[in-house]
Amino acid sequence: MVLMRGAVILNTRKRVIVALVHTVVFLALAMLTGGIRVRPLHAGAPPSAWILPGVYALVSAVLLTLAAWAGGALERLYFGCCAAAAGLGLGRQIVGDPPMHAAVYWRVFLLGCAVCCAVAMLRDVGQVPDLPVGD
């Protein structure tokens, strides 16, 4: 598959499997927590209320960095979908519901796309390229 050529980060079968498992877990988590009402953060919020948005911010930054470093188009799309989903989670934690309730559906959609990308990468990484025949 042409899209997988040049993969820099997810270039082995083991790495792609780990990425796929993580993405499926976070997709399930996004679906399960989608119905939970999120209140917006404010200046007087307790410090514990800022932990989850902090985690989302850190994860979003790391995933954006990985998307920038990714080599192949499919690998870049995978990290881009994951970064966008994490960014929507961050926005929902900061703004709260209902202004960001559509983010629940977009997160599930983006993580579903990331799962599809990971499955395609897994199929592509599993294929052994044809070796040229010598004279």
C-alpha positions in Angstrom: 0.0 0.0 0.0 1.4 3.4 -1.0 0.0 5.2 2.0 2.1 3.3 4.5 5.5 3.9 2.8 7.8 6.0 4.8 6.3 5.2 8.2 8.7 6.5 10.8 7.0 5.8 14.2 4.6 2.9 13.5 7.0 1.0 11.4 6.8 -2.5 13.0 3.9 -4.8 13.5 4.3 -4.7 17.3 4.1 -0.9 17.4 1.0 -0.9 15.2 -0.7 -3.5 17.4 0.1 -1.4 20.5 -1.3 1.7 18.8 -4.4 -0.2 17.7 -5.1 -1.6 21.2 -4.7 1.9 22.7 -7.0 3.4 20.1 -9.7 0.8 20.7 -9.5 1.3 24.4 -9.9 5.1 24.1 -12.7 4.6 21.6 -14.6 2.5 24.1 -13.9 5.0 26.8 -15.2 7.8 24.6 -18.4 5.9 23.9 -18.9 5.0 27.6 -18.2 8.5 29.0 -20.1 10.3 26.2 -23.3 10.4 28.2 -21.7 11.9 31.3 -22.5 15.6 31.7 -19.4 17.8 31.9 -19.5 21.1 33.7 -17.4 24.0 32.4 -14.2 24.9 34.3 -14.0 28.3 36.1 -11.4 30.2 38.1 -12.8 29.0 41.4 -12.8 25.3 40.4 -10.9 23.0 42.8 -7.4 21.9 41.7 -8.6 18.4 41.1 -11.0 19.6 38.4 -8.0 20.8 36.4 -6.3 17.4 36.3 -8.2 15.9 33.4 -7.9 19.0 31.2 -4.2 19.0 31.9 -3.9 15.4 30.8 -5.9 16.1 27.7 -3.6 19.1 26.9 -0.5 17.0 27.4 -1.8 14.1 25.3 -3.0 16.5 22.5 0.5 18.1 22.4 2.3 14.8 22.2 -0.1 13.5 19.5 0.3 16.7 17.4 4.1 16.3 17.7 3.9 12.7 16.6 1.6 13.7 13.7 4.3 16.3 12.6 7.1 13.6 12.8 5.0 10.9 11.1 6.4 9.9 7.7 3.7 8.1 5.8 0.3 9.6 4.9 -1.6 6.9 6.7 0.6 7.2 9.8 0.1 11.0 9.7 -3.7 10.6 9.3 -3.8 8.2 12.3 -2.0 10.6 14.6 -4.0 13.5 13.3 -7.3 11.8 14.1 -6.1 10.9 17.6 -4.8 14.4 18.2 -8.1 16.0 17.0 -10.1 13.6 19.2 -7.9 14.5 22.2 -8.3 18.2 21.4 -12.1 17.9 21.3 -11.9 16.1 24.7 -9.9 19.1 26.0 -12.4 21.6 24.6 -15.3 19.7 26.2 -13.5 19.6 29.6 -12.9 23.4 29.5 -16.2 24.6 27.9 -18.4 21.9 29.2 -21.8 20.7 28.0 -24.0 21.6 26.1 -21.8 24.0 24.0 -19.4 21.1 23.2 -21.8 18.1 23.3 -21.3 17.5 19.6 -17.6 16.9 20.5 -18.7 13.5 21.9 -19.8 12.3 18.5 -16.9 13.8 16.7 -14.5 12.2 19.1 -16.1 8.8 18.5 -16.0 9.4 14.8 -12.3 10.4 14.8 -11.2 7.6 17.0 -13.2 5.2 14.7 -11.2 6.6 11.8 -8.0 6.1 13.7 -8.9 2.5 14.3 -9.5 2.0 10.6 -6.1 3.6 9.9 -4.4 1.3 12.4 -6.1 -1.8 10.9 -4.9 -0.7 7.4 -1.4 -0.1 8.8 -1.4 -3.5 10.5 -2.4 -5.2 7.2 0.3 -3.3 5.3 3.0 -3.9 7.9 2.2 -7.6 7.8 2.9 -7.9 4.1 6.4 -8.9 3.1 7.6 -7.0 0.0 8.7 -8.9 -3.0 12.4 -9.3 -3.3 14.0 -8.7 -6.7 15.1 -11.9 -8.5 18.8 -12.1 -9.2 20.4 -12.8 -12.5 
